[in-house]
């Protein structure tokens, strides 16, 4: 038996009516970077509690190398509400102690920027508490760090920063990391091994999330298991991963040829042209037009211009701001949303994304400008809150479904609401469960189903991945692939956003900016604190707007500002500009490669027609084919070089 730094030996554990682990032996070596996935309730968080010895197994034992230090981030922090941020997160370190060290300064500046160190912990928002707890953990030197849903409440920029921090925290072969998260981009970015927790077992896989999906599909194929639906979803997700840009940039993580064989008969995740045609027939030509829209809010005592109101003010009261300072959330925005558009929106916490969604659906009126909503538009909103589901109370799931139509068409087939519910991971017995007794993840899935059963034609989703495990995220994405309407998604989950939407936009300094290169473009426009870089300021300025006031301020920023500039500002700007330029070139190359593929198919079709007849024509066509292949090869080589630069930058 191998000697682990930290491990389980023949561990079994059961709770009242559920067996969590059965005779499990698994462990962590120094240098491991392990991602932990599995269905909600299968034991991922319990596994971390066992390894930390917070929980004792029924049988077997937990082993730990002598002197090993283990730091854990729980889903719920244990910070004292009455403590200050300085006491809870910095553990009363003096300013010179953390500000003089580059790594600790980076942690504090990124996670606590904008938060007064003398603030009371109990007065912080959920996101601020998460940042404080994460800072507390990362400021220590640990042999092993275990993170339970570390990306919860973090915006996309901070998630990207955390991934980079964890990748560079230890040298090769040093330290160890355990991560439980539903953020699949994060898993692919930081993990080199995966553990799947299911049915009382822990199955190990080599590689990150992409490699895990490939191996899981192959495992299921070889075993010819009965889980047909789960396998098909994994194959569809693998097809998207392999055909997209990310697959080219991660070729060393798994065998692309093997993947291409597995997905040879899997169609693209969605037929965008067909969906747009269907959406147009349901919606007409006009959906939502924003014309020169500006939205401002009066600032109240204690607020700054960099803070979006936690609760939106009364719509009518916010129409006119007569005097006093204001915060401009939307600044002269013109944005046309058409039938079948699938748009993703990114932006820092407090940037105004919720306000933008409210303006789009008509629940918030702009201070200036006009919003035109098509006459046939029927909105549905999947919000972060579960109020509409909670209101169902003791009604049983079956009773709730009975209030809707008996059949619906999905993928060209008629299905019942119960069949759709089964597709979302419910079993037959749960149809009789009161809604109030469902778990958070089950309520979230029921919320999505009820929205789809209401048959809207414009769907707005605000953080739809909350409370869902990676398998259920795949199920939701599969349902959305065949949904024929206009889709607008706000999410910090990069994988989900790029998976279900065709175009991405950023809300920066009150402006809606198109991101032709996807989320990478957004990350090139902002720094680790979410403030605009030189690239971002130029992009906003070109759109006619001001750079805004997104820079982090407050005690932490005042202490570290001069050191931060001297350490990295110049190099940062140059690197981000190069990365931004490379990302734009990558997008152009991908479009060109797609055109060359079409040209190649057309030439090959002509060659098939000419076969055995006109040899001169065949020779000419063959030369065209060789030219296309040569150009494609050169472009692919350039693509690989640029992608490697972007990945490493």
N, C-alpha and C positions, 0 to 999 in steps of 0.2 A: 504494500500500500504506500503511495507517495506521501511524503511528509510536507504538509501544507503549512504556509505561514498562518493561515486562518481557515478552518474547515469544519465540516460535519462528518462524523463517522457513524454510519448505520442509524441515522436519526429518524425517529418516527414521532409524529405529533398529530393529535386529533382534538377538535373542539366538539362541543355537545353533539351535533348531528353531522359533522363534516370531518373527513380525514384530510389533513393538509399535506403531510409527508409520510411516506412509507419506506423505511429502510434506505434512506438517502445517504450516500457518501459523495461529497463534492467539496472542493476547496479552492483557495486563492493562493497563487504564488506571487512573489515579488515581481513587478513588471506587468502584471495582468491589468487589462482595461476591459471590464466585463459589463455588458448591458444585460438587464434582466427584463424579460417580457413574459406575458401570459394573460389570461383572461382575468377580469376583475373578480376578486374573491378566491383566486386559486393559490394565493400564499406568497406573493412577491414581497409585500411589506413584512409579513411574518418571518420570511427568510432573513431579512436584515435584523429583525429583533432577536432571532436565534443566534446569529453570528455575533451580535453585540452582547449576548448573554443577558439581555433584558428579559428574555423569555427562556424557560428551561424546557427541553424536549421530554416527551413521555418516556422514550428510551433512546439509547445511543448517547453520544457526547459531542460537545463542541471543543475543538482543539485550537490552541493559539500559541504561536512562538513566544518565548519569554521576552518580556520587554517591549512587545509590539504595541504601538499606539493606534487606536481606531477612532476616527471622528465621524459622526453621523449627523445628517440633516434629515429630520423627520418631516412628514407632511404637515404636521402642526407643531409650531415652535413652543418652547417652554420658557420664553422670555418673561421676566417679571413686569407686569403692567405698570408698576410704580417706579421702575428703574428709568434712568435716562438712557438715551441711545449710546452715549459715551460709556456708561457703566455696562450696559447689556451687550453691545456689539464690540466695542473697543476694550471692554473689561478694564476700564480706567487707565488705559495707556495714555501717557502724555503725548501731546501733539508731535513733539520732536522725535518720539520713539517710532511712530508709524510713518511720519512724513519723510524721514531721512532714509528709509529703505524703499527702493524702487518697486518691489513687488507689493509690499503692504500699502504703499501709497496708491498704487494702481487699483488695488482692491477697494480701498476706502473711497477714492475719488469716483470710481464707477458705481459702486453699490450704495454709497451713502451721500453722494453728491446731491445737493438740494434739500437734504434733511438736516435740520439743526441738531447738533450733537447734544444739546441740552433739552431736546424734546422728550416728553414722557412717552414711553413705549405704548402705553394704553391709548394714546391719542393718535397713533399712526394708523394709516390705512393698511389693508391686508397685503398689498404689494410692498409697502414700505417695511412692514414687519418681516416679510420674506427676505428682503434685501439685507436687513439688519442681522437676521439669523444666519444668512449665508456668509456675510462678512465676518461674523463671530467665528464661524467654522474655518473659513479659508485663511484667517490670520494666524492660525496655529500650524505647526509642522507636524503632520501625521504620516505614519507609515502607510495606512490604508484610509481612504475616504469612502464612505457609503452615502449615496444621495438618493432620497426617496422623492420622486417627482420634483426635481430641482427647478424646472422651467415654469412651474405654476406661478402665475402672477408676474412673470418677467416679460418685458417686451422683446421684440426680435433682436434689437441691437444688443441688449444685455445677454440674451441667450447666446448670440454669436461670440460676445466677449468671454462668457463662461466656458464655451467650448475651447477657445484658444488658450485660456488660462489653464484648463485641465490638461490640454495636450502638451503644454510647455512647463507645467508645474514641476515635474520630475524629469530626470534624464532617462535615456533608454535603459530598460531593465530595472529601474528603481521605482519605489512606491507602488501602489496598487489602487485601483478605482472600481467601485461597484455602483451601477446606476440603474435605478428603477424609473422608467419614464415612458410615456406614450408618444414622445416627440421623436419621430423616426429619423428626421434629419440629424438631430443631436446624437442619436445612437450611432448612426453611420459616421459621424464626424469624430467622435471621441473613443469609440469602442473597437477592440480588436478581437474580442470573443463575445459570444452571446450564450446566455442560459435561458431556456424556455421552461417555465414552471407550469406543469399541467398534470392532472390526474395523480397527484401525490408524488410526482417525479421531478427531477431536474435534468433536462437534456442539454448537453453542451454542444455548441457549434463554433467553428472557426470563422473569423471575419466579423465585419460589422453587420448592420441590419440587412443590407442588400444581399450579402453572402448567406445570411441566415434564411432569407426567403427562398433563395435558390436551393439550398440544402433541404429545407423543409418540403419543397415541392418534390425534389428527387426522393426524399425519404418516403413521402406518401405514395409516390408512383411505384417504387420498388415493393412496398408493403401492400399495395393495392387496398388501401384502407377504405372504409365505408364513408368517410367524411367528404363526400363529393362536393358539397357546397363550399366548404372551407378551402379545399384544394383549388377549386376554380377561381376563388377570389385571390388566393395567393399567386396563382399563375397570371391573373390579370394584372396584379400589382407588379409582378416581376416583369411583365411585358412593358409596362410603363417605365419602370426603372431602367431596363436594358436599352430601350429605344431612345431614351432621352439623352440630353447632354451629360447628365451626371454619370451615366454608365461609361461614357468614353473617358471621363476624367478619373474613374476608379477601376480601370481594367485590371489592375493588379490585385484587386480585392476578391475577385472570383472569376471563373472561367467563362468568358463571354460566349465562346463557341458552344459550350454545353448549354448555356442559358438560351441561346438562339434556337437550339434544337428543341428545347422544352416548350418554347413559345411559338413555334413555327405556325401552328394552326390557331393562334389566339389573335383575333382582330384587334385593331386599335381600340383604346379604352372608350372612345366615343366618336361618332360620326358628326363632327361639328357642323358640316354643311346641311345634313339632314335635320339636325336639331334646330338650326336657325330657320329652315323652311317651315318646320312645324310651329316654331315660336311665332313666326310672322303671321301664320294663318290664325293663331289664337289671339295675337296681340295687335295686329295691324302694324303700321310703320312707326308710330310714335309710342315710346314707353315713358321715359322721364328725361326732360331737357332742363338743365340748370343753365341759366343765362345771367352772367355778371352778378352772381350771388355773393353777398357779403353777410356774415353773421357775427355780431359782437355781443358781449355780455358785460354788464357793469361789474366792476371789481368791488368786492366787499372787504371789510376789515380783515387783514391777515392773509388775503389772497395776493398772488402776484400775476403778472401778465403771462407767466409760463405755466399757469395751472388751469386746466379745464375744470369748470364747476363739477363737483361731485354729483350734485343733483341739478338737472336742468331747470332753470326758472320757468315760471308760468309763460306759456307761449305768447299770449297777448301782451303781458307786461314787458316782454323782452323786445317788442317791436321797435320802440323808440328809446334811445338813450339820450336824455336831454343834457346831462352834464356829468362831470366826474370822469375818472380814468376808466377805460374799457379794455377788455381783452378781445382781440380780433381772432376768431377761430377759423372762419372762412373769409378769404380775401379776394373778391372779384373773380369767383370761380365760374367758368363756363365748361360744362361737361355734358355730352349727349350720350344717353344710355339707350341702346336699341334692342329690338327683339332678338332673343337668343344670345345676347352678350353674356359672357361669363367673366366677371371682373373680380379681382382680388385687391383688397386695400390694406396697406401696411402703414405703420406710423407709431411713434413713441406713445407710451401711456400719457394721456392728457393732451395729445396733439389735436383732438377734436373729431376722432373717428365716429364716436357715438352721435355727435351733433350732425355730422355729414349724413349719417344714415337717417336721422330724424328729418332732415331737410328733404332727402330723397323721397321718403314715404309720405311726406306732407304733415307729419305730426309736429314739426318745428317750422315756423315761418321765418324766412330770411329777414334780416334787417334792411337789406337792399337787394334789388334784383328780382328775378322771376323764376318760378319753378312750374313747368308745364307737365302734367301727368296725363297720359293717354286715357281716353274714355273707357277703354276695355280692360285697363290694368286692374288686377286683383292681387293685392299684396299679401304676403305671409311673412312673418318675422320670427325667426328662431333666435330668441334673446339669450343672454347669459343666465338670466333668472328662470326659474321653473314655476312661476306663479300660476300660469294657466293649468299646469298639471297638478300642482298642489291643491288647487281649487276643486279638483275632482274628488278629493277626500276618500271616503269609504266605498265609492263606486268601484265595482270590480272591472278588471280590464275588459272582459267579454262584454259587459254592459256598455262600456264606453264605445267599443267598436261597433256595437249594434246600432248606434245613432247615425252611422254613416252608410254609404251605399254597400250593396252586397258583393259587388265585383269591381275590379279596376284592371286596367290594361298596363302591364309592365313588360318591356321587351317584346311587345307584340302578342303577349299571352294574357288571358284573363286569370286574375288571382283574387282570392278573398282577402279581407283585412287580416284575418287570422294567419293566412299564409305569409303575408307581408311581415307580420309580427314575428313569425317563426324565422323568417329571413334575418330579422334583427336580433336573433339570439334568444328569443323566448321559447319555452317549451309549452306543451299543451296544458300542463297542470297550472302554469302561471296565469292562464286566462281567467282563472277564478280568484286570483289574488287581488285584494283591495289596492288601489293605486297608492294609498298612503303607506303601504307596507313595502313598496318597491325600493330598491337601492337607488342611489343617485344616478348611476350609469343606466339603470333600467328606465328611470323617469326621463332621462335625456333622450333615450331611444324612442320611448313612447311619444314624447314631445315632437320629435322629428316625424314619426309616422302620422300623427294626427294632423300635422301641418300639410303633409303630402296628400292625405286623404281629403283635405278640404279643397284640393285641386286649384291652387293659386297659379298665376302665370308669371309673377315676379316674386322670387324668394330671396329674402335678405337674412343672412346668417351672421350673428355676432358671436365669435369664438365657439363654433359648433363642436369642437373636439373636446370640450370640457367633460370630464367624468367618463370618457370612453377609453377602453384599452386599444391596443394596436389592431387586433382582429376586428373589433367593432368599428374602428375608423375605416378599415378596408370595406366593410359592409356598407357603411354610410356613403363612401365614395362611389361604390358600385351602383347604389340607388341613384345618386346624383348624375351618374354618367348617362342615364337614359331619360333624365328629366327634361322635357322640352319647354323651357321657359328662360327668362332672364334671371341670372344668378349673380348676387353680389355678396362677397364673403369678406369679413374682417377677421383676421386671425394672426396670432404670433407663431402658429405652427407652420413653419416654412414648407414642410413636406406636403401637408394637407392643402395649403394655399396654391402651390404650384401644380398639385395633382388635379384639383377639381376646377380650376379656373384657367382660361386661355390667355388672359392678359392681366398684368399687375400694375397697380398705381400706388403712389406714395402721397400721403398728406404731409407736406412740409411747409412750415411757415405760412399756413393758411392757403397754400396752393395745392391743387391736385396734379401731380406729375406722373406722366406715363413712364413705365420702366420697361423698355424694350428688351433689356437683358435680365428681366426678372428681379428677384430679391437681391442678387449681387449688385445691381445698379443702386439700389437703395442703401446697401451697406457701404458702397463707395461714396455716397453723398453725406453720410453722418459718421461721427467718431464714436468712441466707446461710451460716451455719455449721452449720445443722441443729438449732440449739437451739430449744426451744419459744418461740413468741411468746405475748403475752397471750391471743390467740385460742386457740392450741393448749393452753395451760395450763387455760383455762376449759373447753375441750372434754374434756380428760382428767379434770379435776376433776368435771365433770358425770357422768362414767362411773364415779365412785367411786374413781379412782386418784390417785396423787400425780403431781406434775409431773415427777418423775424427775430425773436428773442428766445430761442430754444436753448441757449447755453445754460449749463448748470450753474447755479449760484448758491450762496450760503456759506456757512462756516467752513466746510470741507473745501469748497472751491477757493475761498479766500486764502486758505493756508497753502494749498498745493499749486495754485495757478502759475506762479513764476517758475517753480521747479518743473512743472509739467511741460511748459513751453520750451524751456532750455533742454530738457531731456529728449523730446521727440517731435515737436511740432513741425519743423521743417521736413524731416525725413518722412513723417506721416503724410503730409500733403503730397509730396512727390510720389510716394508709393501708391496712395489712393488714386491719384490722377492716372498713373500707369495702369493700375488695376481696372479703373473705369474704362480707359481706352481699350484695354485688352478685352473686356467684357463686351463692349460694343462691336469690336471686330469679330468676336466669337459668334455673336448673333447674326452678323452679316454673312459669315462663312456658312452657318447652318442653313440660312435661306438659300444661298447659292448651291449648296450640296443637294438640297431638296429639288431645285430646278434641274440640276444635272441628272439626278435620278430619273426625273420625268423624261428628259431628253434621251437618256439611255434606253428607257423602255420603248420610246417611240421608234428609235433607230433599230432596236432588236426586232420590233414588230414588222418594220419594213423589210428587214433582212429575211424574216421568215416568209414573207410574201414573194420575195425575189429568188428564194432558194431554188437552185437547179435551172434557172432560166437566164437572167441577165447578169453575167459575171462581172462586167464592167461596173454596173450599178452596185453589185455586192462589194467590190473592192473599194469603191468610194464610201459606201456605208461603213465598211470595216475601219477605214481610216478615221471616219467621224467618231466611231466607237472608241478607238484607241486614244483619240484626242480627249474625249470626255473622261476616260479612265485616268489619263495622265493628269488632267486638271483636277479631278476629284482626289487623286492621290496626293498632289501637292497641297491642296486645301486641307485634307485630313491631317497631314503632317504639321501644317501651320496651326490647325485646331488643337492638336495634342500639345504643342509647345506652349501655346497661349493658355490652355487649360491647366497645365502643370504650373505655370507661373501664377495664375489666379488662385489655384488651390494652395500654393505655398506662401503666397504673399500675406 
